[in-house]
Amino acid sequence: MFVNRRDVQIQWGDCDPANIVYYPRYFAMFDDSTSTLFEVAGFSKQDLVRKYGLVGIPMVDTRSKFYIPSTYGDWITIETKIESIKRSSFEVKHNVYKGDALAIEGFETRVLVGRDPVNPDKLKSAPFPAEMVAKFTGS
């Protein structure tokens, strides 16, 4: 399974008045982490568009479990991997660590989408390219 880890320092603007990270900020971090996962795996946004004819990888479902809060100046590590791949949808898991402790579990369901060949003004799900499946699953 292909995994990417990135360190993030919590910024002043990430926090609410109680100096705790305002939870939607984590979802923005997860979105960046998913994009980074694709980039590090060798599938840049430009590749998705030019090589595979995709428009993007929109999120269709998300949720998180919060265990340990973070505050301004803290460093966290976000570990991101694709847990499963179906025809066009896939499940992403983000584990956030504060030191060695699991602070957050984040979950996303995303879909590969391209232009609908019948109506280019609309989007349509697109099948996962075999080389992407192989890279992310290790098979």
Backbone as JSON Lines, residues from 0, in Angstrom:
{"i":0,"aa":"M","n":[0.86,-1.18,0.0],"ca":[0.0,0.0,0.0],"c":[0.9,1.24,0.0]}
{"i":1,"aa":"F","n":[0.64,2.15,-0.91],"ca":[1.42,3.39,-1.02],"c":[0.94,4.38,0.05]}
{"i":2,"aa":"V","n":[1.88,4.89,0.83],"ca":[1.57,5.82,1.93],"c":[2.44,7.06,1.78]}
{"i":3,"aa":"N","n":[1.85,8.22,2.06],"ca":[2.62,9.46,2.1],"c":[2.45,10.09,3.48]}
{"i":4,"aa":"R","n":[3.56,10.61,3.99],"ca":[3.53,11.32,5.28],"c":[4.03,12.74,5.05]}
{"i":5,"aa":"R","n":[3.35,13.68,5.69],"ca":[3.82,15.06,5.61],"c":[3.62,15.73,6.96]}
{"i":6,"aa":"D","n":[4.6,16.56,7.3],"ca":[4.55,17.3,8.55],"c":[3.93,18.66,8.3]}
{"i":7,"aa":"V","n":[3.06,19.06,9.21],"ca":[2.35,20.34,9.09],"c":[2.44,21.06,10.43]}
{"i":8,"aa":"Q","n":[2.81,22.33,10.38],"ca":[2.8,23.13,11.61],"c":[1.49,23.89,11.67]}
{"i":9,"aa":"I","n":[0.83,23.82,12.81],"ca":[-0.45,24.5,13.0],"c":[-0.2,26.01,13.04]}
{"i":10,"aa":"Q","n":[-0.95,26.72,12.23],"ca":[-0.81,28.17,12.11],"c":[-1.89,28.89,12.94]}
{"i":11,"aa":"W","n":[-1.65,30.16,13.21],"ca":[-2.58,30.98,13.98],"c":[-3.98,30.95,13.36]}
{"i":12,"aa":"G","n":[-4.06,31.06,12.05],"ca":[-5.35,31.08,11.35],"c":[-6.08,29.76,11.35]}
{"i":13,"aa":"D","n":[-5.42,28.68,11.77],"ca":[-6.08,27.37,11.87],"c":[-6.91,27.25,13.14]}
{"i":14,"aa":"C","n":[-6.68,28.15,14.09],"ca":[-7.24,27.99,15.44],"c":[-8.44,28.88,15.7]}
{"i":15,"aa":"D","n":[-9.3,28.39,16.6],"ca":[-10.45,29.18,17.05],"c":[-10.02,30.02,18.25]}
{"i":16,"aa":"P","n":[-10.93,30.82,18.85],"ca":[-10.55,31.66,19.98],"c":[-10.01,30.89,21.2]}
{"i":17,"aa":"A","n":[-10.31,29.6,21.29],"ca":[-9.81,28.79,22.41],"c":[-8.41,28.24,22.09]}
{"i":18,"aa":"N","n":[-7.84,28.64,20.93],"ca":[-6.51,28.19,20.49],"c":[-6.48,26.7,20.15]}
{"i":19,"aa":"I","n":[-7.61,26.15,19.76],"ca":[-7.7,24.77,19.3],"c":[-8.0,24.82,17.8]}
{"i":20,"aa":"V","n":[-7.41,23.9,17.03],"ca":[-7.65,23.9,15.58],"c":[-9.15,23.76,15.33]}
{"i":21,"aa":"Y","n":[-9.67,24.71,14.56],"ca":[-11.08,24.68,14.16],"c":[-11.24,23.53,13.17]}
{"i":22,"aa":"Y","n":[-12.13,22.57,13.48],"ca":[-12.18,21.29,12.78],"c":[-12.24,21.37,11.25]}
{"i":23,"aa":"P","n":[-12.91,22.36,10.62],"ca":[-12.89,22.37,9.14],"c":[-11.49,22.55,8.56]}
{"i":24,"aa":"R","n":[-10.59,23.13,9.33],"ca":[-9.21,23.31,8.84],"c":[-8.56,21.96,8.59]}
{"i":25,"aa":"Y","n":[-8.91,20.95,9.4],"ca":[-8.36,19.61,9.15],"c":[-8.81,19.07,7.8]}
{"i":26,"aa":"F","n":[-10.06,19.35,7.42],"ca":[-10.54,18.86,6.14],"c":[-9.78,19.5,4.98]}
{"i":27,"aa":"A","n":[-9.4,20.77,5.13],"ca":[-8.55,21.42,4.13],"c":[-7.18,20.76,4.1]}
{"i":28,"aa":"M","n":[-6.64,20.42,5.26],"ca":[-5.36,19.71,5.32],"c":[-5.47,18.34,4.68]}
{"i":29,"aa":"F","n":[-6.59,17.65,4.89],"ca":[-6.79,16.33,4.28],"c":[-6.86,16.45,2.76]}
{"i":30,"aa":"D","n":[-7.54,17.49,2.28],"ca":[-7.63,17.71,0.83],"c":[-6.24,17.92,0.25]}
{"i":31,"aa":"D","n":[-5.42,18.74,0.9],"ca":[-4.04,18.94,0.46],"c":[-3.25,17.64,0.51]}
{"i":32,"aa":"S","n":[-3.5,16.84,1.54],"ca":[-2.78,15.57,1.7],"c":[-3.14,14.58,0.59]}
{"i":33,"aa":"T","n":[-4.4,14.55,0.18],"ca":[-4.81,13.67,-0.92],"c":[-4.15,14.13,-2.22]}
{"i":34,"aa":"S","n":[-4.15,15.43,-2.48],"ca":[-3.48,15.95,-3.68],"c":[-2.0,15.63,-3.66]}
{"i":35,"aa":"T","n":[-1.37,15.78,-2.49],"ca":[0.05,15.47,-2.35],"c":[0.3,13.99,-2.57]}
{"i":36,"aa":"L","n":[-0.58,13.13,-2.08],"ca":[-0.44,11.68,-2.29],"c":[-0.36,11.36,-3.78]}
{"i":37,"aa":"F","n":[-1.27,11.93,-4.57],"ca":[-1.25,11.7,-6.02],"c":[0.04,12.23,-6.63]}
{"i":38,"aa":"E","n":[0.44,13.42,-6.22],"ca":[1.65,14.05,-6.76],"c":[2.89,13.2,-6.46]}
{"i":39,"aa":"V","n":[3.04,12.78,-5.22],"ca":[4.2,11.98,-4.81],"c":[4.19,10.61,-5.5]}
{"i":40,"aa":"A","n":[3.01,10.1,-5.78],"ca":[2.89,8.81,-6.47],"c":[3.22,8.92,-7.96]}
{"i":41,"aa":"G","n":[3.39,10.15,-8.45],"ca":[3.74,10.35,-9.85],"c":[2.58,10.73,-10.74]}
{"i":42,"aa":"F","n":[1.46,11.13,-10.12],"ca":[0.27,11.51,-10.88],"c":[-0.09,12.95,-10.55]}
{"i":43,"aa":"S","n":[0.6,13.89,-11.18],"ca":[0.35,15.3,-10.92],"c":[-1.01,15.71,-11.46]}
{"i":44,"aa":"K","n":[-1.48,16.87,-11.02],"ca":[-2.75,17.41,-11.53],"c":[-2.69,17.53,-13.06]}
{"i":45,"aa":"Q","n":[-1.54,17.94,-13.58],"ca":[-1.38,18.06,-15.04],"c":[-1.51,16.7,-15.71]}
{"i":46,"aa":"D","n":[-0.95,15.65,-15.09],"ca":[-1.1,14.29,-15.63],"c":[-2.56,13.86,-15.63]}
{"i":47,"aa":"L","n":[-3.26,14.15,-14.54],"ca":[-4.66,13.75,-14.45],"c":[-5.45,14.36,-15.59]}
{"i":48,"aa":"V","n":[-5.15,15.61,-15.9],"ca":[-5.88,16.31,-16.96],"c":[-5.41,15.86,-18.35]}
{"i":49,"aa":"R","n":[-4.11,15.98,-18.6],"ca":[-3.58,15.71,-19.95],"c":[-3.52,14.24,-20.32]}
{"i":50,"aa":"K","n":[-2.96,13.44,-19.45],"ca":[-2.72,12.03,-19.76],"c":[-3.97,11.17,-19.61]}
{"i":51,"aa":"Y","n":[-4.78,11.47,-18.57],"ca":[-5.93,10.6,-18.28],"c":[-7.27,11.23,-18.62]}
{"i":52,"aa":"G","n":[-7.28,12.49,-19.04],"ca":[-8.53,13.14,-19.43],"c":[-9.48,13.4,-18.26]}
{"i":53,"aa":"L","n":[-8.93,13.48,-17.06],"ca":[-9.76,13.71,-15.88],"c":[-9.9,15.21,-15.61]}
{"i":54,"aa":"V","n":[-10.95,15.56,-14.92],"ca":[-11.17,16.94,-14.51],"c":[-10.74,17.1,-13.05]}
{"i":55,"aa":"G","n":[-10.89,16.04,-12.27],"ca":[-10.52,16.12,-10.87],"c":[-10.88,14.87,-10.1]}
{"i":56,"aa":"I","n":[-10.72,14.98,-8.77],"ca":[-11.04,13.88,-7.86],"c":[-11.89,14.42,-6.71]}
{"i":57,"aa":"P","n":[-13.14,14.82,-7.01],"ca":[-13.96,15.44,-5.98],"c":[-14.31,14.49,-4.84]}
{"i":58,"aa":"M","n":[-14.51,15.08,-3.68],"ca":[-14.91,14.34,-2.5],"c":[-16.42,14.23,-2.49]}
{"i":59,"aa":"V","n":[-16.93,13.04,-2.19],"ca":[-18.37,12.84,-2.12],"c":[-18.84,12.49,-0.71]}
{"i":60,"aa":"D","n":[-17.89,12.16,0.17],"ca":[-18.23,11.87,1.56],"c":[-16.98,12.06,2.41]}
{"i":61,"aa":"T","n":[-17.16,12.53,3.62],"ca":[-16.02,12.69,4.53],"c":[-16.5,12.63,5.97]}
{"i":62,"aa":"R","n":[-15.6,12.19,6.83],"ca":[-15.87,12.19,8.27],"c":[-14.55,12.04,9.01]}
{"i":63,"aa":"S","n":[-14.57,12.33,10.29],"ca":[-13.36,12.23,11.1],"c":[-13.7,11.84,12.53]}
{"i":64,"aa":"K","n":[-12.7,11.27,13.19],"ca":[-12.76,10.99,14.63],"c":[-11.61,11.77,15.26]}
{"i":65,"aa":"F","n":[-11.94,12.59,16.25],"ca":[-10.94,13.46,16.89],"c":[-10.63,12.93,18.28]}
{"i":66,"aa":"Y","n":[-9.34,12.72,18.55],"ca":[-8.92,12.17,19.84],"c":[-8.1,13.16,20.67]}
{"i":67,"aa":"I","n":[-7.17,13.87,20.01],"ca":[-6.27,14.78,20.72],"c":[-6.28,16.12,19.98]}
{"i":68,"aa":"P","n":[-6.53,17.23,20.68],"ca":[-6.53,18.53,20.0],"c":[-5.12,19.02,19.7]}
{"i":69,"aa":"S","n":[-5.04,19.92,18.74],"ca":[-3.78,20.61,18.43],"c":[-4.0,22.1,18.57]}
{"i":70,"aa":"T","n":[-2.92,22.82,18.86],"ca":[-2.99,24.26,19.05],"c":[-1.9,24.94,18.24]}
{"i":71,"aa":"Y","n":[-1.97,26.25,18.22],"ca":[-1.01,27.06,17.46],"c":[0.43,26.66,17.77]}
{"i":72,"aa":"G","n":[1.2,26.44,16.71],"ca":[2.62,26.1,16.84],"c":[2.91,24.62,16.9]}
{"i":73,"aa":"D","n":[1.9,23.79,17.18],"ca":[2.12,22.34,17.22],"c":[2.53,21.82,15.84]}
{"i":74,"aa":"W","n":[3.3,20.75,15.84],"ca":[3.61,20.03,14.61],"c":[2.82,18.73,14.63]}
{"i":75,"aa":"I","n":[2.17,18.43,13.52],"ca":[1.45,17.17,13.36],"c":[1.99,16.48,12.11]}
{"i":76,"aa":"T","n":[1.83,15.17,12.06],"ca":[2.18,14.4,10.87],"c":[0.9,13.8,10.33]}
{"i":77,"aa":"I","n":[0.65,14.04,9.04],"ca":[-0.53,13.48,8.38],"c":[-0.06,12.34,7.49]}
{"i":78,"aa":"E","n":[-0.54,11.14,7.79],"ca":[-0.22,9.93,7.02],"c":[-1.45,9.61,6.16]}
{"i":79,"aa":"T","n":[-1.25,9.58,4.85],"ca":[-2.37,9.42,3.92],"c":[-2.16,8.21,3.03]}
{"i":80,"aa":"K","n":[-3.23,7.43,2.86],"ca":[-3.17,6.27,1.94],"c":[-4.56,6.0,1.39]}
{"i":81,"aa":"I","n":[-4.57,5.35,0.25],"ca":[-5.84,4.9,-0.33],"c":[-6.11,3.51,0.22]}
{"i":82,"aa":"E","n":[-7.23,3.38,0.9],"ca":[-7.6,2.12,1.55],"c":[-8.21,1.12,0.58]}
{"i":83,"aa":"S","n":[-9.01,1.62,-0.37],"ca":[-9.64,0.72,-1.35],"c":[-9.97,1.49,-2.62]}
{"i":84,"aa":"I","n":[-10.0,0.76,-3.71],"ca":[-10.32,1.34,-5.02],"c":[-11.41,0.5,-5.67]}
{"i":85,"aa":"K","n":[-12.44,1.18,-6.13],"ca":[-13.5,0.52,-6.91],"c":[-13.33,0.96,-8.36]}
{"i":86,"aa":"R","n":[-14.36,0.88,-9.16],"ca":[-14.23,1.24,-10.58],"c":[-13.75,2.69,-10.73]}
{"i":87,"aa":"S","n":[-14.44,3.62,-10.1],"ca":[-14.06,5.03,-10.21],"c":[-13.95,5.71,-8.85]}
{"i":88,"aa":"S","n":[-14.51,5.11,-7.83],"ca":[-14.44,5.71,-6.49],"c":[-13.33,5.06,-5.68]}
{"i":89,"aa":"F","n":[-12.89,5.78,-4.67],"ca":[-11.84,5.24,-3.81],"c":[-11.96,5.83,-2.41]}
{"i":90,"aa":"E","n":[-11.47,5.07,-1.44],"ca":[-11.51,5.46,-0.04],"c":[-10.11,5.88,0.4]}
{"i":91,"aa":"V","n":[-10.03,7.07,0.99],"ca":[-8.76,7.6,1.49],"c":[-8.84,7.65,3.01]}
{"i":92,"aa":"K","n":[-7.73,7.27,3.65],"ca":[-7.66,7.39,5.1],"c":[-6.48,8.28,5.46]}
{"i":93,"aa":"H","n":[-6.73,9.2,6.39],"ca":[-5.7,10.08,6.92],"c":[-5.57,9.8,8.42]}
{"i":94,"aa":"N","n":[-4.39,9.42,8.84],"ca":[-4.1,9.32,10.27],"c":[-3.23,10.52,10.63]}
{"i":95,"aa":"V","n":[-3.67,11.27,11.63],"ca":[-2.92,12.44,12.08],"c":[-2.28,12.09,13.41]}
{"i":96,"aa":"Y","n":[-0.98,12.29,13.47],"ca":[-0.23,11.99,14.68],"c":[0.31,13.26,15.3]}
{"i":97,"aa":"K","n":[0.26,13.31,16.61],"ca":[0.88,14.37,17.38],"c":[1.95,13.64,18.19]}
{"i":98,"aa":"G","n":[3.19,13.76,17.73],"ca":[4.24,12.9,18.27],"c":[3.95,11.48,17.82]}
{"i":99,"aa":"D","n":[3.95,10.55,18.75],"ca":[3.64,9.15,18.43],"c":[2.16,8.82,18.63]}
{"i":100,"aa":"A","n":[1.38,9.75,19.14],"ca":[-0.02,9.49,19.48],"c":[-0.94,9.79,18.3]}
{"i":101,"aa":"L","n":[-1.9,8.88,18.08],"ca":[-2.91,9.1,17.05],"c":[-3.87,10.18,17.54]}
{"i":102,"aa":"A","n":[-3.92,11.31,16.82],"ca":[-4.75,12.45,17.22],"c":[-6.09,12.47,16.48]}
{"i":103,"aa":"I","n":[-6.08,12.07,15.2],"ca":[-7.29,12.15,14.37],"c":[-7.25,11.02,13.35]}
{"i":104,"aa":"E","n":[-8.42,10.47,13.06],"ca":[-8.6,9.6,11.9],"c":[-9.56,10.32,10.96]}
{"i":105,"aa":"G","n":[-9.14,10.5,9.71],"ca":[-9.98,11.16,8.72],"c":[-10.27,10.19,7.59]}
{"i":106,"aa":"F","n":[-11.48,10.27,7.06],"ca":[-11.92,9.35,6.0],"c":[-12.56,10.15,4.87]}
{"i":107,"aa":"E","n":[-12.21,9.8,3.64],"ca":[-12.81,10.45,2.47],"c":[-13.22,9.38,1.47]}
{"i":108,"aa":"T","n":[-14.31,9.64,0.79],"ca":[-14.66,8.9,-0.42],"c":[-14.57,9.9,-1.55]}
{"i":109,"aa":"R","n":[-13.81,9.54,-2.58],"ca":[-13.61,10.41,-3.73],"c":[-13.91,9.64,-5.0]}
{"i":110,"aa":"V","n":[-14.08,10.39,-6.09],"ca":[-14.39,9.79,-7.39],"c":[-13.53,10.45,-8.46]}
{"i":111,"aa":"L","n":[-12.99,9.64,-9.35],"ca":[-12.32,10.2,-10.54],"c":[-13.41,10.65,-11.5]}
{"i":112,"aa":"V","n":[-13.31,11.88,-12.0],"ca":[-14.3,12.38,-12.95],"c":[-13.63,13.02,-14.16]}
{"i":113,"aa":"G","n":[-14.32,12.89,-15.28],"ca":[-13.92,13.52,-16.53],"c":[-15.14,14.13,-17.18]}
{"i":114,"aa":"R","n":[-14.96,14.68,-18.35],"ca":[-16.09,15.24,-19.1],"c":[-16.92,14.1,-19.68]}
{"i":115,"aa":"D","n":[-18.21,14.29,-19.67],"ca":[-19.12,13.32,-20.28],"c":[-18.95,13.41,-21.79]}
{"i":116,"aa":"P","n":[-18.6,12.3,-22.47],"ca":[-18.39,12.37,-23.92],"c":[-19.65,12.74,-24.7]}
{"i":117,"aa":"V","n":[-20.81,12.44,-24.14],"ca":[-22.07,12.78,-24.8],"c":[-22.4,14.26,-24.62]}
{"i":118,"aa":"N","n":[-22.11,14.8,-23.44],"ca":[-22.38,16.2,-23.14],"c":[-21.19,16.78,-22.36]}
{"i":119,"aa":"P","n":[-20.23,17.4,-23.07],"ca":[-19.02,17.91,-22.41],"c":[-19.25,18.98,-21.34]}
{"i":120,"aa":"D","n":[-20.48,19.49,-21.25],"ca":[-20.8,20.44,-20.18],"c":[-21.03,19.74,-18.85]}
{"i":121,"aa":"K","n":[-21.16,18.41,-18.89],"ca":[-21.41,17.63,-17.68],"c":[-20.18,16.79,-17.33]}
{"i":122,"aa":"L","n":[-20.13,16.39,-16.07],"ca":[-19.06,15.51,-15.6],"c":[-19.59,14.09,-15.49]}
{"i":123,"aa":"K","n":[-18.65,13.14,-15.61],"ca":[-19.02,11.73,-15.52],"c":[-17.89,11.0,-14.82]}
{"i":124,"aa":"S","n":[-18.24,10.01,-14.0],"ca":[-17.2,9.23,-13.34],"c":[-16.34,8.53,-14.4]}
{"i":125,"aa":"A","n":[-15.07,8.33,-14.06],"ca":[-14.13,7.72,-14.99],"c":[-13.45,6.54,-14.28]}
{"i":126,"aa":"P","n":[-13.18,5.46,-15.0],"ca":[-12.54,4.31,-14.36],"c":[-11.1,4.62,-13.95]}
{"i":127,"aa":"F","n":[-10.68,3.98,-12.88],"ca":[-9.32,4.12,-12.38],"c":[-8.35,3.51,-13.37]}
{"i":128,"aa":"P","n":[-7.36,4.24,-13.88],"ca":[-6.36,3.66,-14.77],"c":[-5.57,2.55,-14.06]}
{"i":129,"aa":"A","n":[-5.27,1.5,-14.77],"ca":[-4.58,0.33,-14.19],"c":[-3.26,0.71,-13.53]}
{"i":130,"aa":"E","n":[-2.5,1.62,-14.12],"ca":[-1.21,1.98,-13.52],"c":[-1.39,2.71,-12.19]}
{"i":131,"aa":"M","n":[-2.48,3.44,-12.03],"ca":[-2.76,4.09,-10.76],"c":[-3.14,3.04,-9.7]}
{"i":132,"aa":"V","n":[-3.98,2.11,-10.1],"ca":[-4.37,1.04,-9.17],"c":[-3.13,0.3,-8.7]}
{"i":133,"aa":"A","n":[-2.26,-0.05,-9.63],"ca":[-1.03,-0.78,-9.28],"c":[-0.16,0.02,-8.32]}
{"i":134,"aa":"K","n":[-0.01,1.31,-8.55],"ca":[0.84,2.16,-7.7],"c":[0.28,2.27,-6.29]}
{"i":135,"aa":"F","n":[-1.02,2.52,-6.19],"ca":[-1.63,2.75,-4.88],"c":[-1.86,1.48,-4.08]}
{"i":136,"aa":"T","n":[-2.05,0.35,-4.75],"ca":[-2.32,-0.9,-4.03],"c":[-1.08,-1.78,-3.91]}
{"i":137,"aa":"G","n":[-0.04,-1.48,-4.68],"ca":[1.17,-2.31,-4.65],"c":[1.01,-3.61,-5.4]}
{"i":138,"aa":"S","n":[0.0,-3.68,-6.28],"ca":[-0.22,-4.93,-7.03],"c":[0.09,-4.77,-8.5]}
